[in-house]
Amino acid sequence: MKTPALFLLTALFLTSCGGGGFGGTSVSGSPAVLNVSGWDPKERQRGGDGYTQHDLSALRRNGALGLIARSAKGPLLDDKFGDFLSSADRQGLMLGAYHFVTMNQDPAAQADSFVDRVRATARSRGISSRKILLVGDFDNASSPERLVKFIRRVEQRTGVTPVTYLENSARLRNSLNGANPAQKSVIRRSPYWIALYSPAGTERSMGSNNLTPDELTKQYGIWDEWAMWQYGGVVWQNGHSTPKHYNTGSWPSPRYFGNMAHPMERNVFKGDEGDLQAFWNQHGWAWW
């Protein structure tokens, strides 16, 4: 994770090079990271390249640098996790894993399960000497205590601080705002992976028609900066997935990723490719 000063220098550099957007980010000028789960690939919606959990070559051709795959949702293992991880490894993508921390189990116990599964999967798939980025994806009903327990346990088990991904809700923002200083200190060292698909926010109660990722970050009262931004995702309607993406005059984004035929969950990293590699190295686990 960059220091605030380095973030600012990167932002100024990207802006001067035409990166535009927020903090210098843009779809074309910022490193692309995709996240996947057992729901992927979603249906083919147009002509173009396809992919499966066994073949991610099209993602690489379209400029993806990293792939973060879901390991589990609480106790429910994602059956495509191993295939996605090994396919990403074959393509030379940066490897990542996330665990959706559910409310029906202790967060520390889920952290143990997560770490154990990542190690076992990497070992069984022959992934050698490749760090794996670790991410906690937290339920909207989560409390500061639950985030802290998960983060601390992953740190104890691996020696690295995981990334925190949040789907945004008023309840979660209020809860984290009310965290005590000690809790905020722990959560703050976990880089913030923001989800924001439109300027109106992820829910109408946010009461803004022009919400930026920087503004949303401030609403949590914890982080000064975000590290990754999931600007593109999907909504499910009548059994079909519909692409949803942040798209304004000041921050344009295409409906799909490159020439891919499937809708995908897309992210930009706040920095350049070298910054992304340093970030992955710092928050990636040398599991072997």
Secondary structure, DSSP 8 states (H G I E B T S, - for coil): ---HHHHHHHHHHHHHTT--SSTT--TTTS-EEEEE-TT-S----SSSB--BTTB-HHHHHTTEEEEEEEEEETTEE-TTHHHHHHHHHHTT-EEEEEEEE-TTS-HHHHHHHHHHHHHHHHHHTT--S--EEEEEEE-TT--HHHHHHHHHHHHHHHSS--EEEE---HHHHHHHHT--HHHHHHHHTS-EEEE--STT-SSGGG--SS--HHHHHHHTTS-S--SEEEEEEEEEETTEEEEEE---SSS---SSSTTBSS--EEEEESS-HHHHHHHHHHHEE---
